[in-house]
């Protein structure tokens, strides 16, 4: 999935409350902080910054946890 996601892609992922939806903001390939959370992304192990459609909150997700929506 890592090579298939791009900025603007609609994705979904599982949370404790069930599935949620959002939009990919960008691919993270270096260590980043989101609020006080450290995201340990690298070029070999990237993560994606995703904005929730429901809350507007931004979070980093590993590619395998995201599913592209049609």
mmCIF file of the N, C-alpha and C atoms, coordinates in Angstrom:
data_MODEL
# 
_entry.id   MODEL 
# 
loop_
_atom_site.group_PDB 
_atom_site.id 
_atom_site.type_symbol 
_atom_site.label_atom_id 
_atom_site.label_alt_id 
_atom_site.label_comp_id 
_atom_site.label_asym_id 
_atom_site.label_entity_id 
_atom_site.label_seq_id 
_atom_site.pdbx_PDB_ins_code 
_atom_site.Cartn_x 
_atom_site.Cartn_y 
_atom_site.Cartn_z 
_atom_site.occupancy 
_atom_site.B_iso_or_equiv 
_atom_site.pdbx_formal_charge 
_atom_site.auth_seq_id 
_atom_site.auth_comp_id 
_atom_site.auth_asym_id 
_atom_site.auth_atom_id 
_atom_site.pdbx_PDB_model_num 
ATOM 1   N N  . UNK A 1 1  ? 0.815   -1.195 0.000  1.00 0.00 ? 1  UNK A N  1 
ATOM 2   C CA . UNK A 1 1  ? 0.000   0.000  0.000  1.00 0.00 ? 1  UNK A CA 1 
ATOM 3   C C  . UNK A 1 1  ? 0.860   1.260  0.000  1.00 0.00 ? 1  UNK A C  1 
ATOM 4   N N  . UNK A 1 2  ? 2.073   1.199  0.512  1.00 0.00 ? 2  UNK A N  1 
ATOM 5   C CA . UNK A 1 2  ? 2.899   2.393  0.693  1.00 0.00 ? 2  UNK A CA 1 
ATOM 6   C C  . UNK A 1 2  ? 3.087   3.187  -0.595 1.00 0.00 ? 2  UNK A C  1 
ATOM 7   N N  . UNK A 1 3  ? 3.278   2.524  -1.723 1.00 0.00 ? 3  UNK A N  1 
ATOM 8   C CA . UNK A 1 3  ? 3.534   3.232  -2.962 1.00 0.00 ? 3  UNK A CA 1 
ATOM 9   C C  . UNK A 1 3  ? 2.257   3.691  -3.653 1.00 0.00 ? 3  UNK A C  1 
ATOM 10  N N  . UNK A 1 4  ? 1.122   3.287  -3.152 1.00 0.00 ? 4  UNK A N  1 
ATOM 11  C CA . UNK A 1 4  ? -0.132  3.635  -3.807 1.00 0.00 ? 4  UNK A CA 1 
ATOM 12  C C  . UNK A 1 4  ? -0.819  4.851  -3.201 1.00 0.00 ? 4  UNK A C  1 
ATOM 13  N N  . UNK A 1 5  ? -0.388  5.313  -2.046 1.00 0.00 ? 5  UNK A N  1 
ATOM 14  C CA . UNK A 1 5  ? -1.056  6.437  -1.401 1.00 0.00 ? 5  UNK A CA 1 
ATOM 15  C C  . UNK A 1 5  ? -0.373  7.755  -1.749 1.00 0.00 ? 5  UNK A C  1 
ATOM 16  N N  . UNK A 1 6  ? -1.200  8.753  -2.021 1.00 0.00 ? 6  UNK A N  1 
ATOM 17  C CA . UNK A 1 6  ? -0.702  10.076 -2.385 1.00 0.00 ? 6  UNK A CA 1 
ATOM 18  C C  . UNK A 1 6  ? -1.544  11.137 -1.686 1.00 0.00 ? 6  UNK A C  1 
ATOM 19  N N  . UNK A 1 7  ? -1.026  12.353 -1.628 1.00 0.00 ? 7  UNK A N  1 
ATOM 20  C CA . UNK A 1 7  ? -1.749  13.467 -1.031 1.00 0.00 ? 7  UNK A CA 1 
ATOM 21  C C  . UNK A 1 7  ? -3.123  13.579 -1.684 1.00 0.00 ? 7  UNK A C  1 
ATOM 22  N N  . UNK A 1 8  ? -4.147  13.707 -0.836 1.00 0.00 ? 8  UNK A N  1 
ATOM 23  C CA . UNK A 1 8  ? -5.515  13.839 -1.329 1.00 0.00 ? 8  UNK A CA 1 
ATOM 24  C C  . UNK A 1 8  ? -6.284  12.537 -1.410 1.00 0.00 ? 8  UNK A C  1 
ATOM 25  N N  . UNK A 1 9  ? -5.589  11.393 -1.298 1.00 0.00 ? 9  UNK A N  1 
ATOM 26  C CA . UNK A 1 9  ? -6.277  10.100 -1.340 1.00 0.00 ? 9  UNK A CA 1 
ATOM 27  C C  . UNK A 1 9  ? -7.201  9.950  -0.132 1.00 0.00 ? 9  UNK A C  1 
ATOM 28  N N  . UNK A 1 10 ? -8.387  9.405  -0.368 1.00 0.00 ? 10 UNK A N  1 
ATOM 29  C CA . UNK A 1 10 ? -9.329  9.096  0.698  1.00 0.00 ? 10 UNK A CA 1 
ATOM 30  C C  . UNK A 1 10 ? -9.004  7.708  1.226  1.00 0.00 ? 10 UNK A C  1 
ATOM 31  N N  . UNK A 1 11 ? -8.889  7.581  2.556  1.00 0.00 ? 11 UNK A N  1 
ATOM 32  C CA . UNK A 1 11 ? -8.524  6.308  3.173  1.00 0.00 ? 11 UNK A CA 1 
ATOM 33  C C  . UNK A 1 11 ? -9.436  6.026  4.364  1.00 0.00 ? 11 UNK A C  1 
ATOM 34  N N  . UNK A 1 12 ? -9.396  4.781  4.828  1.00 0.00 ? 12 UNK A N  1 
ATOM 35  C CA . UNK A 1 12 ? -10.102 4.398  6.045  1.00 0.00 ? 12 UNK A CA 1 
ATOM 36  C C  . UNK A 1 12 ? -9.175  3.546  6.886  1.00 0.00 ? 12 UNK A C  1 
ATOM 37  N N  . UNK A 1 13 ? -9.451  3.521  8.203  1.00 0.00 ? 13 UNK A N  1 
ATOM 38  C CA . UNK A 1 13 ? -8.652  2.726  9.122  1.00 0.00 ? 13 UNK A CA 1 
ATOM 39  C C  . UNK A 1 13 ? -9.525  2.353  10.308 1.00 0.00 ? 13 UNK A C  1 
ATOM 40  N N  . UNK A 1 14 ? -9.084  1.362  11.061 1.00 0.00 ? 14 UNK A N  1 
ATOM 41  C CA . UNK A 1 14 ? -9.834  0.886  12.215 1.00 0.00 ? 14 UNK A CA 1 
ATOM 42  C C  . UNK A 1 14 ? -9.398  1.626  13.477 1.00 0.00 ? 14 UNK A C  1 
ATOM 43  N N  . UNK A 1 15 ? -10.388 1.942  14.316 1.00 0.00 ? 15 UNK A N  1 
ATOM 44  C CA . UNK A 1 15 ? -10.135 2.518  15.633 1.00 0.00 ? 15 UNK A CA 1 
ATOM 45  C C  . UNK A 1 15 ? -10.895 1.664  16.641 1.00 0.00 ? 15 UNK A C  1 
ATOM 46  N N  . UNK A 1 16 ? -10.744 1.982  17.915 1.00 0.00 ? 16 UNK A N  1 
ATOM 47  C CA . UNK A 1 16 ? -11.477 1.249  18.956 1.00 0.00 ? 16 UNK A CA 1 
ATOM 48  C C  . UNK A 1 16 ? -12.983 1.423  18.792 1.00 0.00 ? 16 UNK A C  1 
ATOM 49  N N  . UNK A 1 17 ? -13.398 2.534  18.179 1.00 0.00 ? 17 UNK A N  1 
ATOM 50  C CA . UNK A 1 17 ? -14.816 2.807  17.974 1.00 0.00 ? 17 UNK A CA 1 
ATOM 51  C C  . UNK A 1 17 ? -15.337 2.282  16.639 1.00 0.00 ? 17 UNK A C  1 
ATOM 52  N N  . UNK A 1 18 ? -14.481 1.693  15.822 1.00 0.00 ? 18 UNK A N  1 
ATOM 53  C CA . UNK A 1 18 ? -14.882 1.192  14.515 1.00 0.00 ? 18 UNK A CA 1 
ATOM 54  C C  . UNK A 1 18 ? -14.097 1.874  13.413 1.00 0.00 ? 18 UNK A C  1 
ATOM 55  N N  . UNK A 1 19 ? -14.536 1.706  12.182 1.00 0.00 ? 19 UNK A N  1 
ATOM 56  C CA . UNK A 1 19 ? -13.833 2.312  11.044 1.00 0.00 ? 19 UNK A CA 1 
ATOM 57  C C  . UNK A 1 19 ? -14.037 3.821  11.025 1.00 0.00 ? 19 UNK A C  1 
ATOM 58  N N  . UNK A 1 20 ? -12.998 4.520  10.597 1.00 0.00 ? 20 UNK A N  1 
ATOM 59  C CA . UNK A 1 20 ? -13.100 5.953  10.396 1.00 0.00 ? 20 UNK A CA 1 
ATOM 60  C C  . UNK A 1 20 ? -12.447 6.310  9.077  1.00 0.00 ? 20 UNK A C  1 
ATOM 61  N N  . UNK A 1 21 ? -12.746 7.507  8.580  1.00 0.00 ? 21 UNK A N  1 
ATOM 62  C CA . UNK A 1 21 ? -12.298 7.915  7.251  1.00 0.00 ? 21 UNK A CA 1 
ATOM 63  C C  . UNK A 1 21 ? -11.524 9.215  7.332  1.00 0.00 ? 21 UNK A C  1 
ATOM 64  N N  . UNK A 1 22 ? -10.654 9.407  6.352  1.00 0.00 ? 22 UNK A N  1 
ATOM 65  C CA . UNK A 1 22 ? -9.902  10.648 6.299  1.00 0.00 ? 22 UNK A CA 1 
ATOM 66  C C  . UNK A 1 22 ? -9.199  10.815 4.968  1.00 0.00 ? 22 UNK A C  1 
ATOM 67  N N  . UNK A 1 23 ? -8.322  11.821 4.916  1.00 0.00 ? 23 UNK A N  1 
ATOM 68  C CA . UNK A 1 23 ? -7.610  12.172 3.702  1.00 0.00 ? 23 UNK A CA 1 
ATOM 69  C C  . UNK A 1 23 ? -6.116  12.227 3.984  1.00 0.00 ? 23 UNK A C  1 
ATOM 70  N N  . UNK A 1 24 ? -5.327  11.643 3.085  1.00 0.00 ? 24 UNK A N  1 
ATOM 71  C CA . UNK A 1 24 ? -3.868  11.684 3.219  1.00 0.00 ? 24 UNK A CA 1 
ATOM 72  C C  . UNK A 1 24 ? -3.395  13.116 2.987  1.00 0.00 ? 24 UNK A C  1 
ATOM 73  N N  . UNK A 1 25 ? -2.633  13.639 3.947  1.00 0.00 ? 25 UNK A N  1 
ATOM 74  C CA . UNK A 1 25 ? -2.066  14.986 3.823  1.00 0.00 ? 25 UNK A CA 1 
ATOM 75  C C  . UNK A 1 25 ? -0.667  14.922 3.216  1.00 0.00 ? 25 UNK A C  1 
ATOM 76  N N  . UNK A 1 26 ? 0.151   13.957 3.693  1.00 0.00 ? 26 UNK A N  1 
ATOM 77  C CA . UNK A 1 26 ? 1.474   13.771 3.113  1.00 0.00 ? 26 UNK A CA 1 
ATOM 78  C C  . UNK A 1 26 ? 2.125   12.503 3.624  1.00 0.00 ? 26 UNK A C  1 
ATOM 79  N N  . UNK A 1 27 ? 3.152   12.074 2.892  1.00 0.00 ? 27 UNK A N  1 
ATOM 80  C CA . UNK A 1 27 ? 3.949   10.914 3.257  1.00 0.00 ? 27 UNK A CA 1 
ATOM 81  C C  . UNK A 1 27 ? 5.081   11.406 4.159  1.00 0.00 ? 27 UNK A C  1 
ATOM 82  N N  . UNK A 1 28 ? 5.258   10.765 5.303  1.00 0.00 ? 28 UNK A N  1 
ATOM 83  C CA . UNK A 1 28 ? 6.311   11.130 6.241  1.00 0.00 ? 28 UNK A CA 1 
ATOM 84  C C  . UNK A 1 28 ? 7.480   10.171 6.076  1.00 0.00 ? 28 UNK A C  1 
ATOM 85  N N  . UNK A 1 29 ? 8.675   10.712 5.833  1.00 0.00 ? 29 UNK A N  1 
ATOM 86  C CA . UNK A 1 29 ? 9.856   9.865  5.627  1.00 0.00 ? 29 UNK A CA 1 
ATOM 87  C C  . UNK A 1 29 ? 10.994  10.231 6.579  1.00 0.00 ? 29 UNK A C  1 
ATOM 88  N N  . UNK A 1 30 ? 10.708  11.061 7.569  1.00 0.00 ? 30 UNK A N  1 
ATOM 89  C CA . UNK A 1 30 ? 11.705  11.387 8.585  1.00 0.00 ? 30 UNK A CA 1 
ATOM 90  C C  . UNK A 1 30 ? 10.993  11.579 9.914  1.00 0.00 ? 30 UNK A C  1 
ATOM 91  N N  . UNK A 1 31 ? 11.769  11.544 10.998 1.00 0.00 ? 31 UNK A N  1 
ATOM 92  C CA . UNK A 1 31 ? 11.187  11.694 12.327 1.00 0.00 ? 31 UNK A CA 1 
ATOM 93  C C  . UNK A 1 31 ? 10.443  13.023 12.410 1.00 0.00 ? 31 UNK A C  1 
ATOM 94  N N  . UNK A 1 32 ? 9.234   12.973 12.942 1.00 0.00 ? 32 UNK A N  1 
ATOM 95  C CA . UNK A 1 32 ? 8.347   14.132 12.996 1.00 0.00 ? 32 UNK A CA 1 
ATOM 96  C C  . UNK A 1 32 ? 7.623   14.137 14.332 1.00 0.00 ? 32 UNK A C  1 
ATOM 97  N N  . UNK A 1 33 ? 7.184   15.296 14.782 1.00 0.00 ? 33 UNK A N  1 
ATOM 98  C CA . UNK A 1 33 ? 6.341   15.384 15.978 1.00 0.00 ? 33 UNK A CA 1 
ATOM 99  C C  . UNK A 1 33 ? 4.965   15.881 15.566 1.00 0.00 ? 33 UNK A C  1 
ATOM 100 N N  . UNK A 1 34 ? 3.948   15.216 16.072 1.00 0.00 ? 34 UNK A N  1 
ATOM 101 C CA . UNK A 1 34 ? 2.568   15.655 15.902 1.00 0.00 ? 34 UNK A CA 1 
ATOM 102 C C  . UNK A 1 34 ? 2.054   15.891 17.311 1.00 0.00 ? 34 UNK A C  1 
ATOM 103 N N  . UNK A 1 35 ? 1.818   17.162 17.625 1.00 0.00 ? 35 UNK A N  1 
ATOM 104 C CA . UNK A 1 35 ? 1.545   17.593 19.002 1.00 0.00 ? 35 UNK A CA 1 
ATOM 105 C C  . UNK A 1 35 ? 2.733   17.130 19.837 1.00 0.00 ? 35 UNK A C  1 
ATOM 106 N N  . UNK A 1 36 ? 2.557   16.288 20.826 1.00 0.00 ? 36 UNK A N  1 
ATOM 107 C CA . UNK A 1 36 ? 3.704   15.837 21.631 1.00 0.00 ? 36 UNK A CA 1 
ATOM 108 C C  . UNK A 1 36 ? 4.118   14.404 21.293 1.00 0.00 ? 36 UNK A C  1 
ATOM 109 N N  . UNK A 1 37 ? 3.515   13.832 20.257 1.00 0.00 ? 37 UNK A N  1 
ATOM 110 C CA . UNK A 1 37 ? 3.799   12.445 19.867 1.00 0.00 ? 37 UNK A CA 1 
ATOM 111 C C  . UNK A 1 37 ? 4.912   12.395 18.823 1.00 0.00 ? 37 UNK A C  1 
ATOM 112 N N  . UNK A 1 38 ? 5.940   11.593 19.095 1.00 0.00 ? 38 UNK A N  1 
ATOM 113 C CA . UNK A 1 38 ? 7.038   11.426 18.147 1.00 0.00 ? 38 UNK A CA 1 
ATOM 114 C C  . UNK A 1 38 ? 6.688   10.341 17.140 1.00 0.00 ? 38 UNK A C  1 
ATOM 115 N N  . UNK A 1 39 ? 6.804   10.661 15.866 1.00 0.00 ? 39 UNK A N  1 
ATOM 116 C CA . UNK A 1 39 ? 6.542   9.714  14.785 1.00 0.00 ? 39 UNK A CA 1 
ATOM 117 C C  . UNK A 1 39 ? 7.898   9.277  14.236 1.00 0.00 ? 39 UNK A C  1 
ATOM 118 N N  . UNK A 1 40 ? 8.206   8.003  14.350 1.00 0.00 ? 40 UNK A N  1 
ATOM 119 C CA . UNK A 1 40 ? 9.507   7.480  13.940 1.00 0.00 ? 40 UNK A CA 1 
ATOM 120 C C  . UNK A 1 40 ? 9.482   6.988  12.499 1.00 0.00 ? 40 UNK A C  1 
ATOM 121 N N  . UNK A 1 41 ? 9.130   7.869  11.585 1.00 0.00 ? 41 UNK A N  1 
ATOM 122 C CA . UNK A 1 41 ? 9.086   7.507  10.164 1.00 0.00 ? 41 UNK A CA 1 
ATOM 123 C C  . UNK A 1 41 ? 10.480  7.626  9.553  1.00 0.00 ? 41 UNK A C  1 
ATOM 124 N N  . UNK A 1 42 ? 10.769  6.768  8.561  1.00 0.00 ? 42 UNK A N  1 
ATOM 125 C CA . UNK A 1 42 ? 12.019  6.823  7.808  1.00 0.00 ? 42 UNK A CA 1 
ATOM 126 C C  . UNK A 1 42 ? 11.697  6.574  6.340  1.00 0.00 ? 42 UNK A C  1 
ATOM 127 N N  . UNK A 1 43 ? 12.700  6.750  5.472  1.00 0.00 ? 43 UNK A N  1 
ATOM 128 C CA . UNK A 1 43 ? 12.476  6.454  4.049  1.00 0.00 ? 43 UNK A CA 1 
ATOM 129 C C  . UNK A 1 43 ? 12.141  4.988  3.845  1.00 0.00 ? 43 UNK A C  1 
ATOM 130 N N  . UNK A 1 44 ? 12.770  4.108  4.643  1.00 0.00 ? 44 UNK A N  1 
ATOM 131 C CA . UNK A 1 44 ? 12.518  2.667  4.520  1.00 0.00 ? 44 UNK A CA 1 
ATOM 132 C C  . UNK A 1 44 ? 11.257  2.222  5.247  1.00 0.00 ? 44 UNK A C  1 
ATOM 133 N N  . UNK A 1 45 ? 10.775  3.027  6.176  1.00 0.00 ? 45 UNK A N  1 
ATOM 134 C CA . UNK A 1 45 ? 9.579   2.704  6.958  1.00 0.00 ? 45 UNK A CA 1 
ATOM 135 C C  . UNK A 1 45 ? 8.708   3.964  7.085  1.00 0.00 ? 45 UNK A C  1 
ATOM 136 N N  . UNK A 1 46 ? 8.105   4.393  5.958  1.00 0.00 ? 46 UNK A N  1 
ATOM 137 C CA . UNK A 1 46 ? 7.332   5.646  5.972  1.00 0.00 ? 46 UNK A CA 1 
ATOM 138 C C  . UNK A 1 46 ? 5.997   5.498  6.695  1.00 0.00 ? 46 UNK A C  1 
ATOM 139 N N  . UNK A 1 47 ? 5.444   6.631  7.069  1.00 0.00 ? 47 UNK A N  1 
ATOM 140 C CA . UNK A 1 47 ? 4.097   6.696  7.609  1.00 0.00 ? 47 UNK A CA 1 
ATOM 141 C C  . UNK A 1 47 ? 3.368   7.800  6.857  1.00 0.00 ? 47 UNK A C  1 
ATOM 142 N N  . UNK A 1 48 ? 2.058   7.866  7.052  1.00 0.00 ? 48 UNK A N  1 
ATOM 143 C CA . UNK A 1 48 ? 1.259   8.868  6.354  1.00 0.00 ? 48 UNK A CA 1 
ATOM 144 C C  . UNK A 1 48 ? 0.537   9.759  7.360  1.00 0.00 ? 48 UNK A C  1 
ATOM 145 N N  . UNK A 1 49 ? 0.600   11.065 7.118  1.00 0.00 ? 49 UNK A N  1 
ATOM 146 C CA . UNK A 1 49 ? -0.148  12.019 7.911  1.00 0.00 ? 49 UNK A CA 1 
ATOM 147 C C  . UNK A 1 49 ? -1.550  12.070 7.323  1.00 0.00 ? 49 UNK A C  1 
ATOM 148 N N  . UNK A 1 50 ? -2.542  11.741 8.160  1.00 0.00 ? 50 UNK A N  1 
ATOM 149 C CA . UNK A 1 50 ? -3.924  11.645 7.706  1.00 0.00 ? 50 UNK A CA 1 
ATOM 150 C C  . UNK A 1 50 ? -4.798  12.564 8.559  1.00 0.00 ? 50 UNK A C  1 
ATOM 151 N N  . UNK A 1 51 ? -5.703  13.272 7.898  1.00 0.00 ? 51 UNK A N  1 
ATOM 152 C CA . UNK A 1 51 ? -6.651  14.159 8.585  1.00 0.00 ? 51 UNK A CA 1 
ATOM 153 C C  . UNK A 1 51 ? -8.012  13.485 8.613  1.00 0.00 ? 51 UNK A C  1 
ATOM 154 N N  . UNK A 1 52 ? -8.562  13.326 9.805  1.00 0.00 ? 52 UNK A N  1 
ATOM 155 C CA . UNK A 1 52 ? -9.858  12.682 9.973  1.00 0.00 ? 52 UNK A CA 1 
ATOM 156 C C  . UNK A 1 52 ? -10.973 13.540 9.382  1.00 0.00 ? 52 UNK A C  1 
ATOM 157 N N  . UNK A 1 53 ? -11.862 12.912 8.614  1.00 0.00 ? 53 UNK A N  1 
ATOM 158 C CA . UNK A 1 53 ? -13.013 13.620 8.050  1.00 0.00 ? 53 UNK A CA 1 
ATOM 159 C C  . UNK A 1 53 ? -13.980 14.060 9.156  1.00 0.00 ? 53 UNK A C  1 
ATOM 160 N N  . UNK A 1 54 ? -14.099 13.248 10.197 1.00 0.00 ? 54 UNK A N  1 
ATOM 161 C CA . UNK A 1 54 ? -15.088 13.500 11.242 1.00 0.00 ? 54 UNK A CA 1 
ATOM 162 C C  . UNK A 1 54 ? -14.637 14.589 12.224 1.00 0.00 ? 54 UNK A C  1 
ATOM 163 N N  . UNK A 1 55 ? -13.380 14.506 12.684 1.00 0.00 ? 55 UNK A N  1 
ATOM 164 C CA . UNK A 1 55 ? -12.927 15.416 13.740 1.00 0.00 ? 55 UNK A CA 1 
ATOM 165 C C  . UNK A 1 55 ? -11.948 16.479 13.262 1.00 0.00 ? 55 UNK A C  1 
ATOM 166 N N  . UNK A 1 56 ? -11.332 16.263 12.105 1.00 0.00 ? 56 UNK A N  1 
ATOM 167 C CA . UNK A 1 56 ? -10.312 17.189 11.627 1.00 0.00 ? 56 UNK A CA 1 
ATOM 168 C C  . UNK A 1 56 ? -8.958  16.968 12.275 1.00 0.00 ? 56 UNK A C  1 
ATOM 169 N N  . UNK A 1 57 ? -8.867  16.011 13.193 1.00 0.00 ? 57 UNK A N  1 
ATOM 170 C CA . UNK A 1 57 ? -7.607  15.716 13.875 1.00 0.00 ? 57 UNK A CA 1 
ATOM 171 C C  . UNK A 1 57 ? -6.630  15.066 12.898 1.00 0.00 ? 57 UNK A C  1 
ATOM 172 N N  . UNK A 1 58 ? -5.346  15.347 13.089 1.00 0.00 ? 58 UNK A N  1 
ATOM 173 C CA . UNK A 1 58 ? -4.306  14.761 12.246 1.00 0.00 ? 58 UNK A CA 1 
ATOM 174 C C  . UNK A 1 58 ? -3.535  13.725 13.044 1.00 0.00 ? 58 UNK A C  1 
ATOM 175 N N  . UNK A 1 59 ? -3.198  12.630 12.377 1.00 0.00 ? 59 UNK A N  1 
ATOM 176 C CA . UNK A 1 59 ? -2.441  11.555 13.015 1.00 0.00 ? 59 UNK A CA 1 
ATOM 177 C C  . UNK A 1 59 ? -1.603  10.844 11.970 1.00 0.00 ? 59 UNK A C  1 
ATOM 178 N N  . UNK A 1 60 ? -0.531  10.219 12.412 1.00 0.00 ? 60 UNK A N  1 
ATOM 179 C CA . UNK A 1 60 ? 0.322   9.431  11.524 1.00 0.00 ? 60 UNK A CA 1 
ATOM 180 C C  . UNK A 1 60 ? -0.114  7.972  11.587 1.00 0.00 ? 60 UNK A C  1 
ATOM 181 N N  . UNK A 1 61 ? -0.126  7.335  10.426 1.00 0.00 ? 61 UNK A N  1 
ATOM 182 C CA . UNK A 1 61 ? -0.509  5.926  10.349 1.00 0.00 ? 61 UNK A CA 1 
ATOM 183 C C  . UNK A 1 61 ? 0.479   5.178  9.480  1.00 0.00 ? 61 UNK A C  1 
ATOM 184 N N  . UNK A 1 62 ? 0.757   3.938  9.854  1.00 0.00 ? 62 UNK A N  1 
ATOM 185 C CA . UNK A 1 62 ? 1.595   3.076  9.022  1.00 0.00 ? 62 UNK A CA 1 
ATOM 186 C C  . UNK A 1 62 ? 0.780   2.660  7.802  1.00 0.00 ? 62 UNK A C  1 
ATOM 187 N N  . UNK A 1 63 ? 1.461   2.469  6.659  1.00 0.00 ? 63 UNK A N  1 
ATOM 188 C CA . UNK A 1 63 ? 0.730   2.139  5.434  1.00 0.00 ? 63 UNK A CA 1 
ATOM 189 C C  . UNK A 1 63 ? -0.172  0.912  5.542  1.00 0.00 ? 63 UNK A C  1 
ATOM 190 N N  . UNK A 1 64 ? 0.279   -0.089 6.291  1.00 0.00 ? 64 UNK A N  1 
ATOM 191 C CA . UNK A 1 64 ? -0.514  -1.322 6.386  1.00 0.00 ? 64 UNK A CA 1 
ATOM 192 C C  . UNK A 1 64 ? -1.799  -1.133 7.180  1.00 0.00 ? 64 UNK A C  1 
ATOM 193 N N  . UNK A 1 65 ? -1.933  -0.041 7.923  1.00 0.00 ? 65 UNK A N  1 
ATOM 194 C CA . UNK A 1 65 ? -3.169  0.190  8.671  1.00 0.00 ? 65 UNK A CA 1 
ATOM 195 C C  . UNK A 1 65 ? -4.196  0.993  7.875  1.00 0.00 ? 65 UNK A C  1 
ATOM 196 N N  . UNK A 1 66 ? -3.804  1.487  6.699  1.00 0.00 ? 66 UNK A N  1 
ATOM 197 C CA . UNK A 1 66 ? -4.700  2.289  5.876  1.00 0.00 ? 66 UNK A CA 1 
ATOM 198 C C  . UNK A 1 66 ? -5.204  1.518  4.671  1.00 0.00 ? 66 UNK A C  1 
ATOM 199 N N  . UNK A 1 67 ? -6.458  1.749  4.339  1.00 0.00 ? 67 UNK A N  1 
ATOM 200 C CA . UNK A 1 67 ? -7.053  1.143  3.158  1.00 0.00 ? 67 UNK A CA 1 
ATOM 201 C C  . UNK A 1 67 ? -7.597  2.252  2.280  1.00 0.00 ? 67 UNK A C  1 
ATOM 202 N N  . UNK A 1 68 ? -7.199  2.266  1.030  1.00 0.00 ? 68 UNK A N  1 
ATOM 203 C CA . UNK A 1 68 ? -7.654  3.303  0.094  1.00 0.00 ? 68 UNK A CA 1 
ATOM 204 C C  . UNK A 1 68 ? -9.139  3.075  -0.208 1.00 0.00 ? 68 UNK A C  1 
ATOM 205 N N  . UNK A 1 69 ? -9.899  4.180  -0.169 1.00 0.00 ? 69 UNK A N  1 
ATOM 206 C CA . UNK A 1 69 ? -11.336 4.107  -0.472 1.00 0.00 ? 69 UNK A CA 1 
ATOM 207 C C  . UNK A 1 69 ? -11.561 4.395  -1.945 1.00 0.00 ? 69 UNK A C  1 
ATOM 208 N N  . UNK A 1 70 ? -12.562 3.762  -2.505 1.00 0.00 ? 70 UNK A N  1 
ATOM 209 C CA . UNK A 1 70 ? -12.887 3.978  -3.917 1.00 0.00 ? 70 UNK A CA 1 
ATOM 210 C C  . UNK A 1 70 ? -13.717 5.224  -4.095 1.00 0.00 ? 70 UNK A C  1 
# 
